[in-house]
Amino acid sequence: MTLTTLHDVVKRYRALAGEFGRPLALGEFALTRAQTESLFSVFDEDYHISRFFHFTLDRAFQPYQINGFPQSHVSLDAEVETLL
């Protein structure tokens, strides 16, 4: 699966997490490690997008490097839809 836009990521997040605010393992997006790290790092660098993304690390899961920081999960705020 290829996710390239914010709209794609939000749609996939909602399908997998069921609702906004629920932590979802980054591996659930079914991307390669390089794709996951690159895509989420880009969103994390953008102030207007990153304020709706919340990364966390659960050591029981394989971490991804998001802008140099190990992260395993992401949750999105519903307000991200204002950017779509």
Backbone as CSV, one residue per row, in Angstrom:
resi,resn,N_x,N_y,N_z,CA_x,CA_y,CA_z,C_x,C_y,C_z
1,MET,0.855,-1.182,0.000,0.000,0.000,0.000,0.891,1.231,0.000
2,THR,0.495,2.214,-0.747,1.243,3.458,-0.795,0.390,4.585,-0.238
3,LEU,0.904,5.240,0.757,0.258,6.416,1.328,1.174,7.589,1.027
4,THR,0.652,8.591,0.367,1.516,9.711,0.011,0.981,11.057,0.462
5,THR,-0.281,11.130,0.784,-0.856,12.419,1.163,-1.404,12.358,2.585
6,LEU,-1.602,13.528,3.145,-2.213,13.613,4.466,-3.590,12.966,4.443
7,HIS,-4.337,13.213,3.407,-5.678,12.617,3.275,-5.591,11.089,3.336
8,ASP,-4.638,10.499,2.607,-4.457,9.048,2.606,-4.152,8.538,4.013
9,VAL,-3.261,9.212,4.717,-2.854,8.777,6.060,-4.017,8.891,7.036
10,VAL,-4.747,9.985,6.987,-5.888,10.166,7.898,-6.956,9.110,7.626
11,LYS,-7.226,8.853,6.374,-8.228,7.843,6.006,-7.814,6.464,6.513
12,ARG,-6.548,6.110,6.306,-6.045,4.811,6.755,-6.035,4.736,8.284
13,TYR,-5.628,5.810,8.937,-5.621,5.842,10.399,-7.028,5.580,10.942
14,ARG,-8.013,6.283,10.393,-9.391,6.117,10.886,-9.903,4.705,10.651
15,ALA,-9.535,4.121,9.518,-9.970,2.754,9.227,-9.359,1.755,10.212
16,LEU,-8.119,1.965,10.586,-7.428,1.040,11.473,-7.681,1.312,12.952
17,ALA,-7.661,2.570,13.348,-7.815,2.926,14.766,-9.276,2.962,15.196
18,GLY,-10.161,3.209,14.251,-11.586,3.252,14.574,-12.083,4.621,14.971
19,GLU,-11.236,5.403,15.617,-11.620,6.752,16.012,-10.360,7.568,16.282
20,PHE,-10.503,8.849,16.238,-9.382,9.741,16.517,-8.968,9.607,17.977
21,GLY,-7.690,9.861,18.229,-7.181,9.858,19.596,-6.677,8.520,20.081
22,ARG,-6.857,7.459,19.306,-6.389,6.134,19.722,-5.002,5.884,19.163
23,PRO,-4.058,5.486,19.993,-2.715,5.176,19.499,-2.753,3.978,18.543
24,LEU,-2.082,4.126,17.427,-2.013,3.078,16.420,-0.542,2.792,16.145
25,ALA,-0.175,1.526,16.174,1.210,1.150,15.885,1.553,1.573,14.464
26,LEU,2.711,2.192,14.301,3.131,2.660,12.974,3.223,1.509,11.982
27,GLY,3.529,0.332,12.440,3.600,-0.834,11.572,2.266,-1.210,10.956
28,GLU,1.182,-0.777,11.571,-0.152,-1.092,11.063,-0.460,-0.398,9.732
29,PHE,0.305,0.616,9.394,0.081,1.304,8.126,0.557,0.473,6.941
30,ALA,1.249,-0.636,7.209,1.692,-1.591,6.188,2.592,-0.965,5.129
31,LEU,3.486,-0.101,5.581,4.488,0.496,4.699,5.839,-0.123,5.028
32,THR,6.794,0.054,4.148,8.148,-0.385,4.486,8.685,0.513,5.601
33,ARG,9.733,0.070,6.240,10.346,0.893,7.293,10.749,2.251,6.725
34,ALA,11.403,2.254,5.565,11.857,3.515,4.958,10.673,4.421,4.625
35,GLN,9.615,3.862,4.088,8.430,4.669,3.757,7.801,5.250,5.019
36,THR,7.679,4.423,6.049,7.075,4.877,7.312,7.889,6.011,7.913
37,GLU,9.189,5.815,8.016,10.041,6.827,8.624,10.062,8.110,7.810
38,SER,10.105,7.996,6.511,10.128,9.181,5.654,8.798,9.943,5.703
39,LEU,7.700,9.232,5.515,6.386,9.876,5.476,6.056,10.577,6.790
40,PHE,6.223,9.873,7.899,5.852,10.472,9.181,6.844,11.546,9.619
41,SER,8.086,11.446,9.188,9.047,12.513,9.473,8.658,13.794,8.749
42,VAL,8.183,13.669,7.524,7.738,14.846,6.762,6.559,15.512,7.481
43,PHE,5.595,14.721,7.909,4.449,15.301,8.614,4.869,15.910,9.949
44,ASP,5.813,15.286,10.622,6.286,15.789,11.907,7.027,17.118,11.759
45,GLU,7.638,17.354,10.619,8.380,18.601,10.383,7.474,19.778,10.035
46,ASP,6.267,19.506,9.621,5.340,20.561,9.202,4.498,21.003,10.401
47,TYR,4.695,22.239,10.843,4.002,22.724,12.043,2.488,22.584,11.933
48,HIS,1.932,22.910,10.801,0.478,22.889,10.650,-0.089,21.477,10.726
49,ILE,0.710,20.502,10.388,0.270,19.107,10.455,0.678,18.487,11.789
50,SER,1.911,18.706,12.212,2.459,18.005,13.380,1.699,18.268,14.670
51,ARG,1.035,19.382,14.762,0.309,19.659,16.018,-0.872,18.713,16.228
52,PHE,-1.271,17.984,15.164,-2.373,17.025,15.272,-1.886,15.577,15.368
53,PHE,-0.578,15.392,15.250,0.033,14.065,15.323,0.728,13.917,16.671
54,HIS,0.497,12.828,17.351,1.114,12.582,18.652,1.797,11.218,18.624
55,PHE,3.124,11.252,18.648,3.920,10.030,18.605,4.264,9.580,20.010
56,THR,4.291,8.263,20.191,4.667,7.682,21.475,5.539,6.457,21.218
57,LEU,6.230,6.049,22.243,7.089,4.876,22.152,6.656,3.853,23.177
58,ASP,6.300,2.685,22.708,6.006,1.530,23.553,7.114,0.524,23.239
59,ARG,7.973,0.266,24.186,9.151,-0.580,23.955,8.784,-2.019,23.583
60,ALA,7.529,-2.414,23.749,7.097,-3.751,23.346,6.938,-3.852,21.827
61,PHE,7.000,-2.710,21.138,6.844,-2.656,19.683,8.154,-2.215,19.046
62,GLN,8.336,-2.623,17.810,9.526,-2.208,17.072,9.456,-0.711,16.797
63,PRO,10.486,0.044,17.196,10.445,1.492,16.977,10.869,1.875,15.562
64,TYR,10.358,2.996,15.128,10.729,3.637,13.877,11.422,4.944,14.239
65,GLN,12.324,5.402,13.420,13.009,6.668,13.646,12.233,7.791,12.955
66,ILE,11.524,8.574,13.733,10.772,9.703,13.196,11.559,10.957,13.575
67,ASN,12.194,11.552,12.585,13.074,12.704,12.792,14.117,12.452,13.875
68,GLY,14.669,11.238,13.848,15.753,10.904,14.767,15.322,10.406,16.132
69,PHE,14.022,10.317,16.373,13.519,9.855,17.663,12.795,8.528,17.489
70,PRO,13.039,7.574,18.373,12.331,6.299,18.267,10.858,6.470,18.662
71,GLN,9.989,6.007,17.791,8.543,6.091,18.017,7.917,4.790,17.537
72,SER,6.863,4.368,18.194,6.188,3.132,17.780,4.723,3.351,17.417
73,HIS,4.124,4.402,17.943,2.701,4.640,17.736,2.435,6.107,17.370
74,VAL,1.298,6.312,16.743,0.837,7.663,16.466,-0.666,7.722,16.757
75,SER,-1.095,8.831,17.302,-2.527,9.100,17.426,-2.766,10.456,16.759
76,LEU,-3.923,10.587,16.170,-4.271,11.811,15.472,-5.444,12.485,16.146
77,ASP,-5.399,13.797,16.212,-6.533,14.583,16.716,-7.548,14.749,15.595
78,ALA,-8.817,14.767,15.927,-9.878,14.945,14.932,-9.727,16.231,14.151
79,GLU,-9.132,17.234,14.760,-8.986,18.538,14.107,-8.066,18.486,12.877
80,VAL,-7.345,17.366,12.696,-6.511,17.229,11.499,-7.365,17.326,10.241
81,GLU,-8.623,16.992,10.357,-9.526,17.038,9.196,-9.717,18.467,8.684
82,THR,-9.410,19.455,9.499,-9.523,20.844,9.016,-8.492,21.143,7.939
83,LEU,-7.459,20.313,7.836,-6.411,20.508,6.840,-6.697,19.773,5.539
84,LEU,-7.685,18.929,5.541,-7.967,18.109,4.340,-8.746,18.869,3.295
